[in-house]
Amino acid sequence: MGSFLKVCILATTGLLITVTLPLHAQPSVQTSASWQLDPVHSFGLFRVQHMNAGMFWGRFNNVTGTITHHEDGSMPPKLEVHCAVESIDTGSEKLDRTMLGPKWFNGKEHEAMTFVSTSGEKIDSTHWKLKGDLTIAGVSREVEVMTELTGIGGGPQGRKIGFECTVEINRNAFGIRILRGAIGDKVRLVVGLEGDEMKTE
């Protein structure tokens, strides 16, 4: 019968009048869902120029956090992402140990790099500019992260969501000033995220 009841009234004038009355107020539809990051399929990458020549890439293998996403597009996604510093992987154990030291990521005092989004601007149905706080080596700065919804899928175990986030920073702003000239100041961060939908009670 739908959301409205149509009542036909035969008036005393002999006219047939149709009156449309609402049966009830329509409930608001909750379109947001929360997702727990899958650490196996989430990762962080960084890119920096070495000796004014090639672009060097490194990886963080342990990425955790949560995503809140509104599938109707009414609000930007909300991201909270943690990259465990000790999971750094440069392809060289010696370099890994060096970068965990106090002049780089200072892994003993600061176990994780974090990003927490605070607001966002929608570009289209799958892209946003998210603003938020990025913390590296204990220093927090507001950054703008280009964020892409790469897909929503899943299987028998439940739904999955994917995002890719990219931001370029100046490492000096986070207190990492070692080897200036030999190592570039600009660092590109790319984070691939895959989350499992969190069941609500």
Buried (B, 14 or more C-beta within 10 A) or exposed (E): EEEEEEEEEEEEEEEEEEEEEEEEEEEEEEEEBBBEBBBEBBBBBBBBBEEEEEEBEBBBBBBBBBBBBBEEBEBBBBBBBBBBBBBBBBEEEEBBEBBBEEEBBBBEEBBBBBBBBEEBEEEEEEEBBBBBEBBBBEEBEEBBBBBBBEEBEEEEEEEBBBBEBEBBBEBEBBBBEBEEEEBBBEBBBBBBBBBBBEEEE
